[in-house]
């Protein structure tokens, strides 16, 4: 007997999984799709126009939220916009900051 699965059926089954099983699914999926030779643009290109919250931006930069906030306070990183009371940080600005930080570490 052949089963014809649709994307909708798979998605519905996925939604019924426990959260830890969903996390395992994404780990398996990402492990199967990773190509060690991908460029930064290939991996993160879809985020080029995105904006991150402070917490997401700190994670992207690989720093604690308190270190991130210190950098914002020192005007090394500036919010591009806000949503409600949350500042939003542009990907391009974060990428430039990260690149500048790497250059400082190398010198």
ChimeraX commands (.cxc) that place a marker at each C-alpha (Angstrom):
marker #1 position 0.00,0.00,0.00 radius 0.5
marker #1 position 1.43,3.36,-1.07 radius 0.5
marker #1 position 0.83,6.43,1.05 radius 0.5
marker #1 position 0.60,9.76,-0.72 radius 0.5
marker #1 position 1.68,12.28,1.88 radius 0.5
marker #1 position 1.03,15.91,1.35 radius 0.5
marker #1 position 2.90,18.80,2.92 radius 0.5
marker #1 position -0.27,19.67,4.82 radius 0.5
marker #1 position -0.55,16.15,6.27 radius 0.5
marker #1 position 3.11,16.12,7.31 radius 0.5
marker #1 position 2.74,19.55,8.89 radius 0.5
marker #1 position -0.35,18.47,10.82 radius 0.5
marker #1 position 1.48,15.40,12.12 radius 0.5
marker #1 position 4.43,17.61,13.06 radius 0.5
marker #1 position 2.18,19.97,15.04 radius 0.5
marker #1 position 0.98,17.02,17.10 radius 0.5
marker #1 position 4.51,16.12,18.23 radius 0.5
marker #1 position 5.72,16.98,21.70 radius 0.5
marker #1 position 8.05,19.99,21.78 radius 0.5
marker #1 position 11.17,17.89,22.47 radius 0.5
marker #1 position 10.36,15.75,19.43 radius 0.5
marker #1 position 9.95,18.89,17.31 radius 0.5
marker #1 position 13.40,20.01,18.44 radius 0.5
marker #1 position 14.86,16.62,17.51 radius 0.5
marker #1 position 13.20,16.92,14.11 radius 0.5
marker #1 position 14.88,20.26,13.41 radius 0.5
marker #1 position 18.24,18.90,14.55 radius 0.5
marker #1 position 17.89,15.96,12.19 radius 0.5
marker #1 position 16.72,18.18,9.39 radius 0.5
marker #1 position 19.55,20.68,9.78 radius 0.5
marker #1 position 22.17,17.93,10.01 radius 0.5
marker #1 position 20.94,16.52,6.73 radius 0.5
marker #1 position 21.02,19.87,4.94 radius 0.5
marker #1 position 24.34,21.26,6.13 radius 0.5
marker #1 position 27.01,21.73,3.51 radius 0.5
marker #1 position 30.37,22.61,5.05 radius 0.5
marker #1 position 31.22,24.70,2.00 radius 0.5
marker #1 position 28.30,27.12,2.22 radius 0.5
marker #1 position 29.06,30.82,2.31 radius 0.5
marker #1 position 27.69,33.19,4.93 radius 0.5
marker #1 position 25.34,34.55,2.27 radius 0.5
marker #1 position 23.98,31.06,1.50 radius 0.5
marker #1 position 23.29,30.36,5.16 radius 0.5
marker #1 position 22.06,33.78,6.30 radius 0.5
marker #1 position 21.09,35.50,3.02 radius 0.5
marker #1 position 17.38,35.19,3.75 radius 0.5
marker #1 position 17.93,37.40,6.81 radius 0.5
marker #1 position 19.46,40.30,4.86 radius 0.5
marker #1 position 16.47,42.58,5.41 radius 0.5
marker #1 position 15.41,41.18,8.78 radius 0.5
marker #1 position 15.42,42.97,12.09 radius 0.5
marker #1 position 16.18,41.30,15.41 radius 0.5
marker #1 position 15.07,41.99,18.95 radius 0.5
marker #1 position 17.83,42.78,21.46 radius 0.5
marker #1 position 17.87,39.16,22.69 radius 0.5
marker #1 position 18.06,37.77,19.14 radius 0.5
marker #1 position 20.74,40.30,18.20 radius 0.5
marker #1 position 22.83,39.34,21.25 radius 0.5
marker #1 position 22.55,35.67,20.29 radius 0.5
marker #1 position 23.52,36.45,16.69 radius 0.5
marker #1 position 26.58,38.33,17.93 radius 0.5
marker #1 position 27.45,35.58,20.41 radius 0.5
marker #1 position 27.34,37.80,23.48 radius 0.5
marker #1 position 25.27,38.10,26.61 radius 0.5
marker #1 position 22.32,40.46,26.67 radius 0.5
marker #1 position 24.09,42.64,29.26 radius 0.5
marker #1 position 27.17,42.98,27.00 radius 0.5
marker #1 position 24.86,43.75,24.09 radius 0.5
marker #1 position 23.07,46.44,26.12 radius 0.5
marker #1 position 26.45,47.96,27.10 radius 0.5
marker #1 position 27.34,48.21,23.41 radius 0.5
marker #1 position 23.98,49.84,22.68 radius 0.5
marker #1 position 24.52,52.27,25.58 radius 0.5
marker #1 position 27.95,53.13,24.17 radius 0.5
marker #1 position 26.27,53.72,20.79 radius 0.5
marker #1 position 28.38,51.02,19.13 radius 0.5
marker #1 position 25.11,49.40,18.04 radius 0.5
marker #1 position 21.96,51.38,17.33 radius 0.5
marker #1 position 18.37,50.29,16.94 radius 0.5
marker #1 position 16.99,50.75,13.46 radius 0.5
marker #1 position 13.33,50.81,14.51 radius 0.5
marker #1 position 11.01,49.83,17.32 radius 0.5
marker #1 position 7.95,47.67,17.70 radius 0.5
marker #1 position 5.98,48.71,20.72 radius 0.5
marker #1 position 8.58,49.10,23.45 radius 0.5
marker #1 position 11.09,46.74,21.79 radius 0.5
marker #1 position 14.03,48.12,19.85 radius 0.5
marker #1 position 14.74,46.31,16.60 radius 0.5
marker #1 position 18.26,45.92,15.18 radius 0.5
marker #1 position 18.99,45.56,11.47 radius 0.5
marker #1 position 20.90,42.53,10.25 radius 0.5
marker #1 position 23.25,44.68,8.16 radius 0.5
marker #1 position 24.22,46.76,11.22 radius 0.5
marker #1 position 24.80,43.65,13.32 radius 0.5
marker #1 position 26.86,42.05,10.57 radius 0.5
marker #1 position 29.01,45.18,10.27 radius 0.5
marker #1 position 29.51,45.29,14.05 radius 0.5
marker #1 position 30.50,41.61,14.11 radius 0.5
marker #1 position 32.97,42.16,11.26 radius 0.5
marker #1 position 34.50,45.16,13.06 radius 0.5
marker #1 position 34.84,43.13,16.27 radius 0.5
marker #1 position 36.66,40.36,14.40 radius 0.5
marker #1 position 39.03,42.94,12.88 radius 0.5
marker #1 position 39.83,44.34,16.34 radius 0.5
marker #1 position 40.57,40.83,17.68 radius 0.5
marker #1 position 42.93,40.11,14.77 radius 0.5
marker #1 position 44.99,43.25,15.25 radius 0.5
marker link #1:1,2 radius 0.2
marker link #1:2,3 radius 0.2
marker link #1:3,4 radius 0.2
marker link #1:4,5 radius 0.2
marker link #1:5,6 radius 0.2
marker link #1:6,7 radius 0.2
marker link #1:7,8 radius 0.2
marker link #1:8,9 radius 0.2
marker link #1:9,10 radius 0.2
marker link #1:10,11 radius 0.2
marker link #1:11,12 radius 0.2
marker link #1:12,13 radius 0.2
marker link #1:13,14 radius 0.2
marker link #1:14,15 radius 0.2
marker link #1:15,16 radius 0.2
marker link #1:16,17 radius 0.2
marker link #1:17,18 radius 0.2
marker link #1:18,19 radius 0.2
marker link #1:19,20 radius 0.2
marker link #1:20,21 radius 0.2
marker link #1:21,22 radius 0.2
marker link #1:22,23 radius 0.2
marker link #1:23,24 radius 0.2
marker link #1:24,25 radius 0.2
marker link #1:25,26 radius 0.2
marker link #1:26,27 radius 0.2
marker link #1:27,28 radius 0.2
marker link #1:28,29 radius 0.2
marker link #1:29,30 radius 0.2
marker link #1:30,31 radius 0.2
marker link #1:31,32 radius 0.2
marker link #1:32,33 radius 0.2
marker link #1:33,34 radius 0.2
marker link #1:34,35 radius 0.2
marker link #1:35,36 radius 0.2
marker link #1:36,37 radius 0.2
marker link #1:37,38 radius 0.2
marker link #1:38,39 radius 0.2
marker link #1:39,40 radius 0.2
marker link #1:40,41 radius 0.2
marker link #1:41,42 radius 0.2
marker link #1:42,43 radius 0.2
marker link #1:43,44 radius 0.2
marker link #1:44,45 radius 0.2
marker link #1:45,46 radius 0.2
marker link #1:46,47 radius 0.2
marker link #1:47,48 radius 0.2
marker link #1:48,49 radius 0.2
marker link #1:49,50 radius 0.2
marker link #1:50,51 radius 0.2
marker link #1:51,52 radius 0.2
marker link #1:52,53 radius 0.2
marker link #1:53,54 radius 0.2
marker link #1:54,55 radius 0.2
marker link #1:55,56 radius 0.2
marker link #1:56,57 radius 0.2
marker link #1:57,58 radius 0.2
marker link #1:58,59 radius 0.2
marker link #1:59,60 radius 0.2
marker link #1:60,61 radius 0.2
marker link #1:61,62 radius 0.2
marker link #1:62,63 radius 0.2
marker link #1:63,64 radius 0.2
marker link #1:64,65 radius 0.2
marker link #1:65,66 radius 0.2
marker link #1:66,67 radius 0.2
marker link #1:67,68 radius 0.2
marker link #1:68,69 radius 0.2
marker link #1:69,70 radius 0.2
marker link #1:70,71 radius 0.2
marker link #1:71,72 radius 0.2
marker link #1:72,73 radius 0.2
marker link #1:73,74 radius 0.2
marker link #1:74,75 radius 0.2
marker link #1:75,76 radius 0.2
marker link #1:76,77 radius 0.2
marker link #1:77,78 radius 0.2
marker link #1:78,79 radius 0.2
marker link #1:79,80 radius 0.2
marker link #1:80,81 radius 0.2
marker link #1:81,82 radius 0.2
marker link #1:82,83 radius 0.2
marker link #1:83,84 radius 0.2
marker link #1:84,85 radius 0.2
marker link #1:85,86 radius 0.2
marker link #1:86,87 radius 0.2
marker link #1:87,88 radius 0.2
marker link #1:88,89 radius 0.2
marker link #1:89,90 radius 0.2
marker link #1:90,91 radius 0.2
marker link #1:91,92 radius 0.2
marker link #1:92,93 radius 0.2
marker link #1:93,94 radius 0.2
marker link #1:94,95 radius 0.2
marker link #1:95,96 radius 0.2
marker link #1:96,97 radius 0.2
marker link #1:97,98 radius 0.2
marker link #1:98,99 radius 0.2
marker link #1:99,100 radius 0.2
marker link #1:100,101 radius 0.2
marker link #1:101,102 radius 0.2
marker link #1:102,103 radius 0.2
marker link #1:103,104 radius 0.2
marker link #1:104,105 radius 0.2
marker link #1:105,106 radius 0.2
marker link #1:106,107 radius 0.2
view
